[in-house]
Amino acid sequence: MYFPTSAARQLCTVPPLPDAKAEALLCIEPSPRKSLFCALTRSELTVWRVRVDISLYASPLPPWTYLARSETSLSKHGDNLAASWSPDGSRIVIQTTRPYLVLVTVEYVPEISAYHAPEIAQGVQRKFLAGPGEAQTLQSLSLAFEGVIRTEGNVISVLACKHYMLFSTASPPAIQRIPWPAYDDSDSGGRLVKKSFAGCNTWMLNEEELPWLVDPDVTVTEIQQPAAGVETWITSDGRVYLVRLQESKNSDSTSDEGDAIGFDETSFLQEGHSASRLEHQHHWQGTCVHHYEVPRWVQKSRQVERGNSERPAYVEPRRATRVAVNAKFSLIAIGTLSGNVEFATFPISGNALQPEVVEVPNLFNRPRGEVLTMEWSSDGYVLAVGWQHGWAILSIGGRCLASNFGADGNLDKGRLQDVFMHGVRDLFWGPGNFELVVLPNPRPAKTDGQIFILPFAKSATTSQLSPDNTRYAFLQLDDRALVYRGADQPDMIMTGRLIAVAGRRGLVHYTFANFNQEQSFAVKGGLLWFHHVLIAAIEMAKSYQIRLYSRDLELSDQNVLYCEAIVSPVVILSLVDNSLLVYTADNMLSHYLIIPTSDAIRLHYCGSITFNGVIAAPSTVRVLSWMIPSAQKQFGDPADDLAVATVLLMVGGQLVLLRPRKAGSQEVKYDMQIFADRIEFCWIHLRGIGALENSLWGYDGRGPARSPSSAPHRIKESVNIPLDFYPLSVLMDKGIIIGAEPELIARNNLPFVIFRQATSSHLFLHHILRVHLESGQVQEAVLLAAQYQNLVFFAHALEVLLHVIFLDHFDVALDVVVGCARKTEVTRWRRLFNVVGSPQKLFEMCLSTGRLKTAGSYLLVLHNLEQLDENNEDVIRLLRSALDAQDWQLCRELLRFLHSIDDSGVTLRHALAETGLSVEELRP
């Protein structure tokens, strides 16, 4: 899904200015749109542009703009601690070590260019490709000191909202809100001379104002806003809350009442509750989503330790240090002090479900330390985690896609420049999630080059989970695409040869003829191929269209084959035969028939239906398909398919089936069935092979589950296939699952690490056949296997089938295998048991099933293959079982076997002593 690739880029973090200081970075913070990010040191603020077209400018760029605080400001207002952007990106709020907030304005300066292109004659410009700094001008950016706000108590955490700043304080323990400063130029001749605050609020952390706190004797250490109107709080006791500021019915939602407190460059917020008469109009509602039980002895000693400034003796390992909310998949990721990452679902009716601890492979048993930073990608598919001693990329199902813990433990820390391999304390995803910007742990000896950018390749299904993208292994990078070779082989389907790519603006399958036309629209909703016709859902000037382009014509407005205007943004497109399904943001599903003729193509609108009351958040729908009853396919009008179709949706991580229900002339209603959860991807094969027709494949981070069904009412999970790599596609006609797994190359003679992807495959045929055989469906198994008999690896699939199915399903097979071995030359035994399974495992199966005589036959095999231990524990275990079963004949044969392998009799006497058996008991 997400795989790091190539090598990380290192940015020069010390601005090339004569008075710039070489200080350690404290944090990095992206702007709301993530086009910019700021880096903060003790006294300096630097703003960078996240991504620049590498064909136009040098990469990496130096810092875009820079601001340094004076020593007077540092001594009076404290050193920098953390930075936050306002939602519109026009301000940066700097938190300091003293009770002050420093406001910095961010402004574009369009009349000044940051880089100037050299003058080149127009006739020459066409013959030269623009190099770094020689193409379009880059607008300048200006940072200006706006003012300082004095707060009531030292600030712990700041959240910059649309209309106000929200922050928590330690003394007093409270949540405070201050609106952004308002400017008044009515009496200044147009100059902005007066700044004021209005509507300041303070909520104390106590049982009266916040009764839902588990322990009110806390402070709020971190405030985040994952969605509009919803916030997450981490309290000092390590608990996590989802909170909302609720407004009373009698309050005016647009009111900014309160005492206006004027301030200049160094003014402060007056002590006390400045807007006490507004406090009754707003109150906080919260739910604890991460809770743990404190041991009783800690509860009893709490009063004693409260006055002790030293760290308490008990440290709760599940104490939360970081939280990240995934609204697309309704997941909450919680990083703890012990280093564990827990996934929890959104609470239902105020009750949170049991969290799941994500396992991160650690082959060399390295220490992780506490979780320092976490962030979900914008599409919600992966979580980037930074520990005190490492980092990892986790999928929503809990699979570790990449980490530093798989690298060789003998890396030379002094030589390695990629210091992020030893710990990450801050990170964020860049635009499009193609890059991960990380800030490693500080190095006292070096203050330059502290920021690294990791490039990533991701599956095309993360952008659009369509059948075309799931049919082939297709990875996309920032500026290129990786296509799995194999679709062009003779025994595979011959489609999948056309690729269309949509960027931030426009789309391409060859090229756009007009640059302005390309920049005039954006693809929102997806791309689909219908033979040689490209179907695109676009947004242009706040209008929405479905356009049809020809593969053989230039992409231009004049060559649009057909255009269908729609009233709402498209969430997802889906194509089933010649039916185009369009699901829009107004929760409507529309059905169009694609009608091609000899000289034109058009869309015929058949109807639409609303899913109001069925789907709560239309933006979370990621997969759309349907199944038409056989009678409707054969005899019905295609325009009526919508009324009888069973709709298959993937909403967030849930696979949902909607079955139509209609009585007489009533409107169509749907019965909902949720038959899978925490699904990362799914593959739909409406035209499968044999029993695989109408099969649905889903991946939950552990293994794809196939759900075969030719009728909608029979859908259920029937097969679970374990995998040791990440699947990208199911090649139905090949009988295999293809995917990729990350590889990390670290060598002591290289100062950096290299990331790459290795392709892998896994046969699924024997898994399907096993289910048929275990269900007694021998004929179905034979018919399915016959569809694959011409494949070159079909014989290998049968060998796997012999081992996995034949041995496990029929007990008599254990006798058959050992009988064949006794009739085969000993020199070929290793090859035989490489196919049918380990003789040691077969011996254990005989013991567990009570087939003691067959187990005795396997002892001879183990002896000849030199797999018996020196104490002959396997023989002794079998001898004990024979004694319990009173099989005296087998006991005699086992004693003769021990005497034959050791003429001295030491082994025989040892076995008799271990089992307490005497020779007299065995005499007839």
N, C-alpha and C positions, 0 to 999 in steps of 0.2 A: 504494500500500500504506500508507505513512505520509506524511502531508502536513502541514506546519505551516499553521496557520490563524489568521486575525484578527491580533492584535498581542500582543506579550509583556507580561506583568505584571511590575512592578518592586516588590520588597519593601523595606520600610524596615528596614535591618539594624542600626540603632543602637537599642537598647532605650530606651524612654521612662522612664528612671530618672535621678535626679539625679546619681548617681556613675558612670554608664556612660561608657565611653571610646569615642571615635570612632576606632577602629583598623581597619586594612585586614584583610579576611578572608584567612586562609591556606588553608582548605579547607572543603568541605561534605561530610558523610558521612551517608548514609541508614541508618536502623535496619534490622535483618534483614527485617522485614515491610514496611518502607518506609512505615509510618504516621507516622514521625517522621524528622527529620533534624537534625543538629547543625551549627552553624557555629562555627569556631574562629578566634580572633584571637591575638595575642601573649600576652594575659593573661586572656582571657574565653572562656567557653563558653556558647553559646546553643542552645536546643533549640526547634524549630518543629514544628508539625503540618503534614504535607505537604498534606493535602486536608481541607477542611471543607465541608459542604453549604452552598452559597452562599445558599440560601433561609433558612438558619437563622442564619448568622453573617456578620459583615463579611468581605469578601475584598479584599485579603489581610489575614490576621490579623497582629497584632504577635507578637513572639517569645513562646513559651509559658512558658518558664522560663529562668533566667539564673544563671550562676555566675562570679564573678570571683576570680582568685587574688591573694593579697596580694603586695606588693613583696618581703617577706621570702622568700616561697615562690619568687618568680621569681629572686631573686638566688642562692638556695641550690640550687634544683633546675633552673633554666634556664627559658627562654621556651618557650611552646607551639610545636610544629612540626606535628603531625598527630594525628588522632583515629581510634579504631576502636571499633565497638560489639561487645559480646559477643553470641554467637548467640541468647541469650534476651532481649536488649534490656535487661537489668537493670544493665549497667555500660558505661561509656565509658572506654577506655584512652587517655590523652594521652601522646604522645611529646614529649620536650623536647630542648633543645639540649645538655643535659648527660646523663650516663649515669643517667637516672632515668625511670621510668614512673609517671605519676600516675593513680590509680584514682578514678573518680567513680561513685557509685551513682545509678540512675534509678528512682524509685519513684512510683507513682500514689497520689494522696491522694483516695480516693473521698468522704470526708466534707466536703471543701472544693471549692467550685465556682470555676472560673476566671472565669466570667461568670454573673451573676444576672439572671434574667428579671424584669421589673417585674410587680407584682401587678395582675392584671386579673380582673374578675368572670367566673365561669364562663359566664354567659349571653352575655357580650360576646366571649369568646374565640373562639366559633364564627364570628363575623362578621368577624374580622380575620386576615389572613395574617401569620404570624410574621415579623418583620423581623430585622435583624442583632442578635444577642445576646438575642432575645426568645423563643427556642424552648427545646429541651431543654438542660439544663445540660451544660457541658463540664468533665470531671474535671480537677483540678489535677495538676500534675506537680512532683516535687521532685528537685533535684539536691543531692547531699551528697558532701563530700570524704571518701573512704574511707581512703586511705593512699598512701604513696610507696614504690616499689620501686627500689632501687639495682641496676643491672646491671653486668656485667663488660664494660666498653667502651661506647662511644657506640652507641646503637641507630640502625640505618638504616631498618628496616622492621618493622612489627608485624602479626601475624595473630592475632586473638582467636578461639580455637576453643572447643568445648563444654566441655572439661575443663581447658584450659590456655591459656597465652599462648605463642606461638611468635614469636621475633624474631631478626633478624640483627644482628651487630655488626661494626664495622670493625677494632677493635683489642682483642682478637685477632679475625681473620676467622673467624667461627664462626656456627653456628645454635644457639640456646639455647631451652630449653623450661622454663616455670615454671607449675605448676598454679595455679588460682585459689585465693585464700586461703580456708582452712577456719576456721570459728568453733567455739569450745569454750565452752559455758556450764555445764559440769557442776559447777564449783566456784565459781560467781559468783552464785548465787541467781537465775538466769535472765537475768543480764546478759551480753552478748557482750563479753568482755574480752580474749580471746586469739585471735590470728590466726597461722596457721602455713602454711608451704609444705611440700609433700611430693612427692618424685619429680622433682627438678630434673635436667635433662640438658643437656649441651653436646656438640656435634659440630663439630670443627675442619674447616675447608675445606682438605683436603690429599688427596694421592693414596691414603693409607691408608684414611681413613674414607669418602671420596667418590671412588672411582676412576673413575666415569663422567663426571666433569667434563672438558671438552675442555681447559681451562686451569685448573689448581687454584689458581693465584696470583690469586685474585679474591675479591670480596666479593659478597654477595647484596643487591642494591639494592631489590628489591621482592618481596614474598611475597603470593600470593593463593590462595584456595581456591574454585575454580569448582564443585566437587562434593565430596561427602563422601569423605574418604580420598585425595583427589587435590589436589595443589597445583601452582602455577606459580611458578617462580623466574626473575627476571631478574638476571643477574650483571653485575658492573661492566665486563666486556669486551663487553657488548651481546648475549650469547647468552640463549636462553630454554630452560628445561627443564620438562618434566612430571615431577614427583617424587611419591613415596609413601613414607611411613614404614612399613617392613616390620617385623613383629614375629617374632622367632625362635620356633621350635616349642616350646622349653622354657620360654618366658616365660609368665607369668600375665597374661592380657589385662586382668584387673580389678585388678591390683596397682598400688598407689600408693606403693611402697616408696621409701626414700631418706631422707636426713637431713632432719628437720623443723627448719626454720630460723625461729625466732620473730622477729617484727618488730612495731614499733608504728608510729606515724604517720610516722616518718622512718627506719625501719630499712632494711637493705640485704641483698642477696644476697652471701654470702661468696665470696671469690675461689676459683678452682680448680674442678675438676669435683666438684660436691657429691654426685653419685650415680654415681661411676665404676663401681660394681659392677653398675649397670643398663645400662651402655653396650653390653655384649655382647648384650643382649636385643633391641635395636632397631637397625636400620640403614636408611639411605636408599637407595632405588632411583630412578634417574632416566634420562630420555631427552632428548637435545637435539633440540628441534623447530625451532629457528632457529639456523642455523649459517652462517658465512661463512669464506672463506679469507683469511688475513692475508697481504699481500705479503711476499716474502722479505726485502726491505730493512727492513721493520718488524720482522721476527723477529730479524734480526741486530742491530738497534739497541735491542732491548728491554732488554737488560741495562744499556745506557748510560742509557736514559731512566728506569729504575726508580727511581733515586735522585734524579731531577730533579723538583722540585715543580711546575714549569711544565707547561702542557698540551703533549702530544706534537705533533710536526709533522704526523703522519698521524691523521686522524679517519675512521673507517670509516662511510660513509654508511648502511649497513644495520644499524648498531648499534641494538638494540632499546631503546626508551624506555618503551613500554607494551605490555601484552598483555591480551587479553580472550578468554575461551574460551566457545564456544557449544556446549553439550552436546547440544542438541536437533538440531542439524544437523551435528555432528562437525566444527566449524570452529574454527580458531584465528586470531584477528586480531592482527597484530603491527604496532605503530606504530614507526617508525624515526626516527633522528636527521635524516635528509634530508627527512622529511615524508611519505614513502611509507607506505601502508597495505598490508600483505601478508596475503592469505588463504591458509592452509595447512590441509589436512585432518589428522585425527588419524593419528599414525604407525601403520603396519601392520607387525607383527613387528619393531618397533623402527626401521623405516625410514620417515622422513618424506618425503612427496611434494614435488615442486617447487612452491614457493609462487607465487601469482598476485598481481601488483601491481594494485591497484584504481586505475582512472583517475578522477580528479575533474576535471570540466570547469572550466577557468580562463580565461574569455574575455579578461579584462584582464591576464593574466599576472602576477597578484599573488604576492608571496612568501607561502609557507605557514608556514615555520619547522618546528620539530620537533613531533612528536605529544606533547601534554601529558596527554591523558586520553581514555579510550575506555570504552564500556559497551554491551553488547547489551541489547535489550529483553527482558523476561521471557519473551515467546513465541519469541524467537530470530530474528525476521524481519529486524530492522534493527539497525545499529550506529551509535551516535552517537559522533562523533570531534571532539575539540577540538584545534586547532593553536595555535601561538603567535600566528598572525595570522588565524585563521578557524575554521570549524566546518562539519560536513557530516553528513548522514544517508545511510548506505549500506545497500543490501539485501544479502542473502546471496549473490546472484549477481554482486555488484559494481557494481550500478547506483546512481548518485548520485541520490537522491530530492530532496534540498534542500541548499543550502549558501549561504554568504555570498559566495562568489566570483562569483556571477552578478549581484550588485548593481552599480550604477553606481559607477565608480571615483572619482567626484567628490563623494563624501559628505563633508559638513562634520563633521569629528571633534569640533570644539568645540561644535557645536549638537546633534549626535545624542546622544540619551539612551540608546539601545540600544547600549551600548558592547560588548556581546557580539558585535556584527558585526565587530569588529576583533581578536577572539581570545578563546578560552575555555581556562581552565586546569583546570576541574573541572566535572563534570556527573554527573547520574544520572536515570534514568527513574522517574516516580512510579507509584503503584498503577494497574494497568490500562493503563499506557503511554500515557495520554492527555496527559501533560504531561512536559516535559523541563526539569529544574531545572539552570540553568547559573550558573557563577561566572566572570565575565569577568576579563581581565587587570586588575591594580590601576591605579587612577588616583590619583596623589599629591594632586591638588587636591580630591578628593571621596571620603569614606569611607562615606557613606550610600548606600543603594540599590544594593548590590553584587550582589544576587541577582535573577535574572530567571527567569520561568517561561514557557516556550513551549507553547501549547496545540497539540494535534495531532488531526487526523482520520485514521482508519485504516480500511482495508477490513474489512468484516464477516467476511471469510474468515480473518483473523488469529485470530479467536476460534473460529470453527467453519467448516471448509472443507467445506461440504456443497453438494450440487447446487443447492439453493434459493438459497444465498448467492452462488454463482458464476454463476447464471443472470441476475442483475441487478446493476447497479452500485450498491452499497450501502455508504456510508461512515458510520461511527459516531463520535461525539464523546463527551465526558464526560457530557453531559446532553441530547443530541439526536442525530438521525440525518439523513443526507443521502441521498436516493434519486434516482437518475438518471431524469429525465423521459423517457418514450419507451415504457415498457411499456403505457401506456394508449392508444397510437395504434391506429387501426383495422386496420392490416396487421401487427400484432404479436399474440403470444399474450396471452390475457386473464387469465392467472393472475398471481401475484406481487402481489396486492393486500393481503395480510395480513402483518403484521410482529409478531413476538413478541420481546421484549427481556428478557434475564436480567441482573440486577445481582449485587452481592456477596451479597445475600440475596433470595430470591423471584424472581418473573418477572411480566411484565405484557404483555397485549395490549389489554386495556381497563384494568382496575384490580382489585386485590385487595379483597374485601369485608371482610376481617379482617386487621388489622395484625399481630397476634400469629401468625396462621397464615403470613403472608408471611415473617416473620422466623424461622420454625421450620425452614426448609430452604434449600438452595442448589442451583442447577442445576449439575451436574457431568457432562459428557458430551455435552451439546448439546440443541437443540430442532429439531423437524421438524413440518411441516404435512402432514397427510393429509386432503385436502379441507378440511372445516371443523373437523377434530379436531387439536388441538395435542398432540404427543408430547414429553414432557420426561423426561430422566434426572436424578434428583435424589439428593441426599444429605441425610439427616435423622437426627440423633442416632446417627451411626456405622452407620446402616443405609442400604441403597441400593434404589431403586425406579424403575420406569418408569411414569409416570402419563400418562393420557389426559384432556385437558380439551376441553370444547366451546367453540367460538367464541362461541356465543350465550348462554352462561351465565356468571354471575359466577365469578371464580376463587376457589374456596374448597374446603376439604376435603370439604364435603358434596356438591359438584358434580363430584367426580372420576368420570369415566365408567368407568375401569378402572385397576387398580393391579397391577403385576407386581413381586414382590419378587425381588431378585437378590443373590448372595452377595459380589460384588466390585464395586468402583467401575467405572463406565462410562467408557471412554476416548473412544469415538466411536460415534455412531449413523448409520445410513445406510438410506435407503428406496429400494427398487427395485420398482416396481409396488406390489403389496400385501405385499411381503416386507420385514420389518424386520430389519436386520442389527445386532447388538449385539456390539461388541468390548470386552472388559473387561480390567482390569489384571492378571488372572491368566492372560493370554495365551489366552483362549478366545473363539472366534467362535460366537455363538448365532444361530439362525434362528427368527424368529417370523412367522407369517402373521396379517395384520390381517383379522379377520372382522367386517364390519359387518352388522347386521340392521336391520329397520325401526325398532326401538326400543332398540337397544343396540349396543355395539361391544366386542370383546374381542381379546386376543392369544392365538394358539394356538402353543405351543412345539413346534417340529419337530425340533430336535436341535442339537448343538454339536460343535465340533472344536477341538483344541488346536493352537497354533502353536509349542509348545516345540521348540527346536532350529532353528526357522525365523526367528523374530523374537526378538532378544536383549533389546530394551528396549521393552516395550509402550507406554510413555508417548510414544514418538516417532512412533507411527502417527497420521497426520493425515488420510488419505483412505481410504475403504473403499467398494468396489463389487464387483460380480461380473457375469459374463456367462454366460448359460445356453445350452447347445447348442439348436439349433432343434428337434431331435427331442424333447428333454425338454420344451420349451415346448409342443409340440403334443400329445404323447401321454403325457408322464410325470406323475407325481404331484408337485404343488408341494412336498409335504413331503420329497421326496427331492432337491430342488435342491442342497442343501449338498454332497452327495456327488459331484456331477458339475460343479459350477460352477467356472469359472476366476476366481480372486479377484484383484482389482486393489487394490494398496495403495500408499500413499505413506508411506514410512518415512524420517523426517528429510527429506532432499532427494532421495531416490532413489525413482523409480517402479519398483515391483516387481510382477511378474506371477507368480502361483502357479498352476501347472497340475496338476490332480488326476491321480493315477496309482494305479490299484487293480487288483490281480490276484486274481481269484477272490473268496474270502471274507476276504482280508486287509484291514487297515485302510487308509484313504485316506492316501496320501503325496503330497507336492507337489514338483514341480520348479520351481526358482526361476529367473527371468530378470530381470535388472536392465537396463533399456533406456534409462535417463536418470538423470543425476545433477545435483546443484546446482539442482534445480527449486524455484522459489519457490511457484508455484501451479499447479494443473491444473484443467481443466474437462472433464467427462465428459458426452458426449451419446449416450445409448443409443438415442434416437429422433431421429436426424438427418434430413437431407433427401438423398435419393438416396444417392450414394456417401459422404456424411458420416454415415451411420448407424453407431453404435458408434465414433464418433470421439473421440479423446483429444487434448486440447490442453494443452500445458505451457509455462510461462514460466520462463526461466532467467536473467532479467536483461538479456538482449540482444534476444530476439524469440520470440514464441510458436511452437512447433513443433507442427504438426498430425500426428496419427498415425491415418490412416483405416484401418479394418479391420472387416469384417463377420464375421471368424472370429478367435478368440483366437490361433491359431498364426501369423497373418500380421502381428502388430503390429510395426511398425518406424517410424522417423521418416521421413517422406516430404516434408514441406513445412517450410520455415523462412521466417518472415515477419518482416522487420525493422520495428521501430517506433521512433518518436521520442517516445513517451509511455508511461506505465505502464498496461498493460491491466487492466481490472477485470472485464470480462465479454465473452463471445462470443455475440452475438445471431445465432443460427443462421438464423432465418427472415428476417433482414434482410441477411445476408451481410456484416456489419461487425463490427469489434472496437471496443468503446468503452472509454475509460479517462480518466485525468486526468493533468495535469502541473502542477507547482507554479509559482506566479508570485510574484515578490518585487517589491513596489512601494516604491521609496525616492526621496524627493524632498527637495530642499534646503530647502523651506519647511515640512517636517514633522520634528519631533524624534524620530520613531520610524519603523520600517519596518512594512509591512503584508504579510501572507501570505494567499494565497488559492489556490484550485484552479480550473483551467480544464479543461472537458471537451473531449475530442478523440475522433475516430473514424477508422477506417481500413478500407477495403474489403479483404476477404480473398478475394472471389470470383475475381478474375483470377489470384491466386496458385495456387488449386486448379486452375483451368482450364489454366494453363500446364503444370502437372505432367502432366495428362492428355494434352495435345497433344504434349509432349516424349516421352511414352511411346507415342505413336501411338494413343491411345485417344480417337479423335475422337467416336465415338458416345457414350461416357460423358461427354465434355465437353459435348456438345449437350444430353444429358438433364439434366445438372446445371444448365446455364445456363437451361434451360426452366423450372426450378422458381422462378427469380428474375425472370422476364421481366416480371412485373406491377409490380415495384418502380419507383418514380419515378426512381431514379438508375441504372436498369439500362443506359440508353444511355451514361451516363458510365463505367460499368464496362467496356463494350465499347470505348470510346475508350482507356481505360487498357490494355485487352487488346491493342488494335492497336499501341500503342507498346511495351509490355513484351514481348509474345509474338510478334506478327506480325513485327516488324522483326528481332528477335533469332533467330527460329527459321528463317525462310526468307530465303536470301541474295538471291533474285530480288526481294524486296520493296524493296531499295534502288533497283533500276531502276524499279520501279513507282512509287515515291514521286516520284522526280525527273522521271519521265515525266508524271505528273499535274501536277507543278508547272509544267512547260513548256507544258502545255495550259490552265493557269489564269492569270487575270489577276495581274499582279505585285502589285497592291494587296492581294490576298488571300493572298499567300505567308506572311505572318507568322502569320495564323490557322491556316493549314495546318500549318506546322511547330511551332506550339504544341501541336498534337495529336499529330503523328507523331514529334516529337523534334527536337532541335537540328540544323540542317544541318551545323554544324561537327562534331558527333559522328558524323553519318552519313558525312561526308567521311572522318573518321578510320577508320571501319569499312571503307569501301571500300579505303583504303590498306592496312589490315592484312590484308584478305582477298584482295588482288591484283586487285580490280576497278578497274583504272586508268581505263578509259574512263568508267565510271560516276562515278568521282571527278572527272574533268574536267567532267562535266555539273554537279556540285555547285559547281564554282568559279563558274559563272555565277550560281547562287543566292546564294552568299556575297557576290559582288560587288554584286548588286542590293540585298541586305539590309545592305550596308555593314559586313560582318563580316570583310573581308580586312584584314590589317595593312598598314601603309604600305610595308614592304619586300617584300610578297608572298611571304612565306616558305612558305605553303601551295603556291603555284604552283611554287616552286623545288623543294620536296620531291617533288611529283608529277613534275616534269620529270626529276629524278634517277632516280626509279623507272622512268620510261618509257625512259630511256637504258639502265638495267640490263637491262630486258626487251627492248631493241632494237625498241621500238615506235616507228618513225620517223614514222609517220603521226600518232600522238598528239603527238609532239614538235613537228611542224609546227603542229598546231592550238593547242598551248599558246603557241608563239611568236607566232602571229597574235593570240591572246587578249591577250597582254601588249602588243602594239603597238596593239590597239584601245582599251585602257584608258589608254594614255599615248602621244599622238602625237609627243612629243618624242624618243622612243626611249631615254630614260634607263633606264626600267624594263627594257626588252628587253636593253640592253647589260649591265645589272647581273646579269640572270639568266644570260646567256651567260658572264660572267666567273665567276659562282659555280659553274656546272656544268662549265666548261671546254669548252663546245660551240662548234663553229665552223659557220658557215652552209654551208660547202662540204660538210660531212658530211651535211647534210639535202637536198642537191640530188639529184633522181632520176637 
